[in-house]
Amino acid sequence: MPPDLASPLNILAYTATTAVGAGLNAQRDALRTRRSGLRRNDFGNDPLDCWIGRVDGVEEVVLPSHLANYACRNNALAWMALQQDGINTAIEQVRDRYGAARVAVVMGTSTSSIGATEEAYARLETDTDGNTHFPADLQRPHIHTPHALGDFVQAATGLHGPCITVATACSSSAKVFAQAARLIQAGLVDAALVGGVDTLCGSVLFGFNALQLVAPTPCQPFDARRVGLSLGEAGGFAVLERANGPTTGLQLRGYGESSDAHHMSAPHPEGLGARLAMQAALQRAGISAADVGYLNLHGTSTPANDSIEAAAVATLFPATLHASSTKGWTGHTLGAAGIVETVIALLALNDGLLPGTLNSEIPDPACGPQIRFDNAHADIRFAMNNSFGFGGNNCSLVFGKAG
């Protein structure tokens, strides 16, 4: 049994920028009105016949001159998300309170800035000696690495604590919360900026299509007719700090991680990893499954993943639980899914709006009564988020109201 979280972590600010818009109010409005951000694929020179969650305005982002050397689509979206919902103010508060060296940067991403690397290879140049090389504007090695996002966010914020990039596929920006909690509990830092960003690129779209996982129509999580996922892009952040004394607001109360390593791309057929992660998160939070008011599911809309996750949920939670997938709004944002869906869980805690499952109408009889298609309203005390990645990298998070 995992130990209880030594103390809850306060969430000073949080934000997400997705296909439905930039910032919390855009997410709130889309969830309330059930307005999807999915559109027919218009990304790339030869778009696949599918639907995507593309963020408007990324192409127009211009980084400040001192950050111009970091320019790429992924970092542009990161910068865009950093400007929302008082994130920079919260960063300044913890930097002033503890010092820049005592604030960690923990970012999650799946593909990082691989789109820039794809472009570099597509535009290879040959010199007079017959040697090929990247074009001059993309000869920037620091944007061609998995750590490009963490490197950029640290430079953009002026934080000097530990800087970590987590890359565990679709659980990446959920696991950043667990990583930050361990850093704070170990006394290495007093606060952390956590988050994640992933942007659309050819490797993502054509790679998932090669796995026969991409639907030709908007995704329908947990619907009996579902045939695959809709890919998206997004960025989001949260500022965490150690809870010192009486507090109000929202908190990270527990996390659970597992690695079932059943298959490179398929989940354990009995949902073992998912169940272990959820159990550990509940135990670390010191609550029972019945205490959870809302669970944001991984819910990718692929036939196997949804039924396996639903079965795992049904073994732990009562039928009264409101559980849903919100990927019909945003698409599956891969390494950013954890932070985006955490933000939605936090909005459910703060606002009392429990999202349903967009685009889905016919329940899969293999899924339990916990899976809800319609929105609901309730004053809840605890919310959870599930993020499950390729290779069996699983993470569940529990959030709660302080006090």
C-alpha positions in Angstrom: 0.0 0.0 0.0 1.5 3.4 -0.9 1.9 5.9 1.9 -0.4 8.8 2.3 0.7 12.0 0.5 2.8 13.6 3.3 0.8 16.8 2.9 -1.5 18.0 0.1 0.0 20.4 -2.4 -1.8 23.7 -3.0 -2.7 24.5 -6.6 -2.1 28.3 -7.0 -3.1 28.6 -10.6 -3.9 26.3 -13.5 -4.7 26.7 -17.2 -5.2 24.9 -20.5 -5.2 25.9 -24.1 -6.9 23.4 -26.5 -8.8 23.3 -29.7 -11.8 24.9 -28.0 -9.8 28.0 -27.1 -7.2 29.6 -24.9 -7.6 29.6 -21.1 -10.1 28.4 -18.5 -13.1 30.4 -19.7 -12.9 28.9 -23.2 -12.8 25.4 -21.7 -15.7 26.3 -19.4 -17.9 27.6 -22.2 -17.2 24.7 -24.5 -17.9 22.1 -21.8 -21.1 23.9 -20.7 -22.5 24.3 -24.3 -21.1 21.0 -25.5 -19.2 22.8 -28.3 -16.5 20.5 -29.8 -13.1 21.8 -30.9 -12.7 19.0 -33.5 -12.5 19.9 -37.2 -11.8 18.1 -40.4 -8.0 17.6 -40.7 -6.4 20.6 -42.3 -2.9 20.0 -41.0 0.0 19.3 -43.3 0.5 19.2 -47.1 -1.4 16.0 -47.6 -3.9 15.7 -44.8 -5.3 12.4 -43.7 -9.0 11.9 -43.9 -9.8 12.4 -40.2 -10.8 14.9 -37.6 -8.3 16.8 -35.4 -8.3 19.2 -32.4 -6.1 22.0 -33.8 -5.4 25.1 -31.7 -6.1 28.4 -33.5 -3.4 31.1 -33.5 -0.3 29.0 -32.9 1.1 30.0 -36.2 0.8 33.7 -35.3 2.8 33.4 -32.0 6.0 35.4 -32.0 8.4 34.6 -29.2 10.2 37.5 -27.4 13.5 38.3 -28.9 15.5 36.6 -26.1 13.6 33.4 -26.8 13.6 33.5 -30.6 16.2 30.7 -30.8 13.6 28.4 -29.3 11.0 29.0 -32.0 9.0 26.0 -33.1 5.3 25.0 -33.0 5.5 23.2 -29.7 7.2 26.1 -27.9 4.9 28.6 -29.6 1.9 26.8 -28.0 3.7 26.6 -24.7 4.2 30.3 -24.8 0.6 30.9 -25.7 -0.6 28.7 -22.7 1.8 30.4 -20.3 0.0 33.8 -20.9 -3.3 32.5 -19.6 -5.2 32.6 -16.2 -2.5 34.2 -14.0 0.1 31.5 -14.5 2.9 34.0 -14.7 1.7 35.8 -11.6 1.7 32.6 -9.7 5.2 31.8 -10.9 6.3 35.2 -9.7 4.8 34.6 -6.3 6.6 31.3 -5.7 9.8 32.7 -7.1 9.6 35.6 -4.7 8.6 33.4 -1.8 11.2 30.7 -2.2 13.8 31.8 -4.8 14.1 30.7 -8.4 16.4 27.8 -7.4 13.7 26.3 -5.2 11.0 26.1 -7.9 11.1 23.0 -10.1 10.0 22.9 -13.8 8.4 19.5 -14.6 7.0 19.2 -18.1 5.3 16.3 -19.9 5.4 15.7 -23.7 5.1 12.8 -26.1 6.7 14.1 -29.3 8.2 17.4 -28.0 9.2 19.6 -31.0 9.6 16.7 -33.5 7.6 18.8 -36.0 10.6 21.0 -36.3 12.9 18.0 -36.9 10.5 16.7 -39.6 10.7 20.1 -41.3 14.5 20.1 -41.0 14.7 16.7 -42.8 12.2 17.7 -45.4 14.4 20.7 -46.2 17.8 19.1 -46.1 20.4 21.0 -48.0 23.5 19.8 -49.8 26.8 21.7 -49.7 29.5 22.0 -52.3 31.2 18.9 -50.9 28.1 16.8 -51.3 27.3 16.7 -47.5 23.7 17.1 -46.4 22.7 19.2 -43.4 19.8 20.9 -41.9 18.8 24.4 -43.3 20.5 27.2 -41.4 17.3 28.3 -39.6 16.8 24.8 -38.1 20.4 24.2 -37.0 19.4 24.6 -33.4 20.2 21.3 -31.7 18.3 22.2 -28.5 14.9 22.1 -30.3 15.6 18.6 -31.7 15.5 16.8 -28.4 12.9 15.3 -26.1 13.9 17.9 -23.5 13.2 20.8 -25.8 9.9 21.7 -23.9 11.5 21.7 -20.4 14.5 23.7 -21.7 12.2 26.3 -23.2 9.8 26.7 -20.3 12.7 27.1 -17.9 14.2 29.8 -20.1 10.8 31.5 -20.5 10.1 31.6 -16.8 13.5 32.3 -15.3 13.2 29.4 -12.8 16.4 27.7 -11.8 15.3 24.6 -9.8 15.4 21.1 -11.1 14.2 20.9 -14.7 12.7 17.6 -15.9 10.9 16.5 -19.0 8.7 13.4 -18.6 8.1 11.5 -21.8 5.9 8.4 -21.0 3.5 8.8 -24.0 0.0 9.8 -23.1 0.5 9.7 -19.3 3.4 12.3 -19.5 1.7 15.4 -18.1 -0.2 13.5 -15.5 3.0 12.0 -14.1 4.5 15.5 -13.8 2.3 15.9 -10.7 3.7 12.8 -9.1 7.3 13.8 -10.0 6.8 17.3 -8.5 5.2 15.9 -5.3 8.2 13.7 -4.8 10.6 16.6 -5.3 8.8 18.8 -2.8 8.4 16.0 -0.3 12.1 15.2 -0.5 12.9 18.8 0.4 14.6 19.5 -2.9 12.2 22.3 -3.8 9.3 24.2 -2.2 7.2 24.7 -5.3 6.9 23.5 -8.9 5.6 24.6 -12.3 4.1 21.5 -13.9 2.5 21.1 -17.3 2.6 19.6 -20.7 2.5 20.5 -24.4 2.2 18.4 -27.5 1.5 19.7 -31.0 0.3 18.1 -34.2 2.9 16.8 -36.6 3.3 14.2 -39.3 4.8 11.5 -37.0 1.8 11.7 -34.8 -0.9 11.7 -37.5 0.6 9.1 -39.8 2.1 7.0 -36.9 -1.3 6.5 -35.2 -2.9 6.0 -38.6 -0.4 3.2 -39.3 -1.5 1.6 -36.0 -5.1 1.7 -37.4 -6.2 3.8 -34.4 -7.4 7.0 -36.2 -11.1 7.4 -36.8 -12.4 8.9 -40.1 -15.1 10.7 -38.1 -15.1 12.6 -34.8 -14.2 10.3 -31.9 -17.0 8.7 -29.9 -15.6 7.5 -26.6 -17.4 4.6 -25.0 -20.0 4.6 -27.7 -20.9 1.1 -29.1 -20.0 2.5 -32.6 -16.6 3.8 -31.8 -13.8 3.0 -34.2 -10.8 5.1 -33.2 -9.5 8.3 -31.8 -9.2 11.9 -33.0 -5.8 13.4 -32.4 -5.3 16.9 -31.0 -2.8 19.4 -29.7 -2.8 21.4 -26.4 -0.8 23.0 -23.7 -1.4 23.6 -20.0 0.2 24.4 -16.7 -0.3 24.4 -13.0 1.7 25.9 -10.1 2.0 23.8 -7.0 3.5 24.5 -3.6 3.8 22.9 -0.3 0.7 23.5 1.9 1.8 25.4 5.0 -0.9 25.8 7.6 -4.7 26.4 7.0 -5.5 27.0 3.4 -8.4 27.2 0.9 -8.7 26.4 -2.7 -7.8 23.2 -4.7 -5.1 20.7 -3.9 -3.3 17.7 -5.3 -4.3 15.0 -2.7 -2.9 11.8 -4.2 -1.3 10.1 -7.2 -0.9 6.5 -8.3 1.4 5.1 -10.9 1.9 1.7 -12.5 3.7 0.1 -15.3 2.1 -3.1 -16.4 4.4 -3.4 -19.5 1.8 -5.8 -21.1 2.3 -4.6 -24.7 4.0 -1.8 -26.6 0.6 -0.2 -27.6 -2.2 -2.3 -26.1 -3.4 -2.1 -22.5 -3.4 -5.1 -20.1 -6.5 -7.1 -21.2 -7.9 -7.1 -17.6 -7.0 -3.5 -16.9 -4.4 -4.4 -14.3 -2.2 -1.3 -14.7 -5.2 1.0 -14.7 -6.7 -0.6 -11.6 -3.4 -0.4 -9.7 -2.9 3.2 -10.6 -6.4 4.2 -9.5 -6.1 2.2 -6.2 -2.8 3.8 -5.4 -4.1 7.3 -6.0 -7.1 6.7 -3.7 -4.9 5.2 -1.0 -2.4 7.9 -1.1 -5.2 10.5 -0.9 -6.7 8.7 2.1 -10.1 8.4 0.6 -12.5 5.7 -0.6 -13.7 5.2 -4.2 -17.2 6.4 -3.0 -15.8 9.8 -2.1 -14.9 10.6 -5.7 -17.5 12.9 -7.4 -16.1 13.0 -10.9 -13.6 10.9 -12.8 -12.1 12.1 -16.1 -11.3 8.9 -17.9 -8.5 8.3 -20.4 -11.3 7.3 -22.8 -9.4 7.4 -26.2 -12.4 6.1 -28.2 -10.5 3.0 -29.4 -12.4 -0.2 -29.1 -10.1 -2.0 -26.7 -8.9 0.8 -24.5 -12.4 2.1 -23.6 -13.9 -1.2 -22.7 -10.8 -2.2 -20.6 -10.8 1.1 -18.7 -14.5 0.9 -18.1 -14.2 -2.6 -16.7 -11.4 -1.5 -14.4 -13.5 1.5 -13.2 -16.5 -0.8 -12.5 -14.4 -3.0 -10.2 -13.5 -0.1 -8.0 -16.3 2.5 -8.1 -20.0 2.5 -7.2 -22.6 2.9 -10.0 -23.3 6.5 -8.7 -19.9 7.8 -9.9 -20.0 10.3 -12.8 -17.2 9.3 -15.1 -16.6 10.6 -18.6 -14.1 11.2 -21.4 -13.7 14.7 -22.7 -11.7 13.9 -25.8 -14.7 14.6 -27.9 -14.1 18.3 -27.1 -10.3 18.4 -27.5 -9.1 15.3 -29.3 -6.5 13.1 -27.8 -3.7 15.5 -27.0 -1.2 12.8 -26.2 1.5 14.0 -23.9 -0.7 17.0 -23.0 -3.7 14.9 -22.2 -2.8 14.6 -18.5 -2.7 18.4 -17.8 -5.7 19.2 -20.0 -7.9 16.6 -18.3 -6.6 17.6 -14.9 -7.7 21.1 -15.6 -11.1 19.8 -16.6 -11.3 17.8 -13.3 -10.3 21.0 -11.4 -13.0 22.9 -13.2 -15.5 20.3 -12.1 -14.4 20.7 -8.5 -14.5 24.5 -8.7 -17.6 25.0 -10.8 -19.7 21.9 -10.1 -20.1 21.1 -13.9 -19.4 17.5 -14.5 -18.9 17.0 -18.2 -20.4 14.1 -20.1 -19.0 12.4 -23.2 -19.4 14.4 -26.4 -20.4 12.8 -29.7 -21.4 9.6 -27.9 -25.1 8.4 -27.8 -25.3 4.6 -27.8 -23.7 3.1 -24.6 -21.5 0.1 -25.1 -23.1 -2.7 -23.1 -19.6 -3.8 -22.0 -19.2 -0.5 -20.1 -20.6 0.0 -16.7 -23.1 2.6 -15.3 -20.3 4.9 -14.2 -19.8 6.0 -17.8 -22.0 9.1 -18.4 -22.8 10.8 -21.8 -24.7 13.8 -20.5 -23.4 16.7 -18.5 -24.5 17.0 -14.8 -24.1 19.5 -12.0 -23.1 18.6 -8.5 -21.0 20.1 -5.6 -18.2 17.6 -5.3 -15.3 17.2 -2.9 -12.9 15.1 -4.9 -12.2 14.6 -8.6 -9.8 12.2 -10.4 -8.0 12.0 -13.7 -6.8 8.9 -15.5 -4.0 9.0 -18.1 -2.7 5.8 -19.6 0.2 5.6 -22.0 1.8 3.2 -24.5 3.9 0.5 -22.9 1.6 0.4 -19.8 2.7 3.7 -18.3 -0.3 4.6 -16.2 -1.1 7.5 -13.8 -4.1 8.5 -11.8 -4.5 11.7 -9.8 -6.8 12.8 -7.0 -7.7 16.4 -6.5 -9.7 17.9 -3.7 -11.0 21.0 -2.0 -8.9 22.3 0.8 -10.4 22.5 4.3 
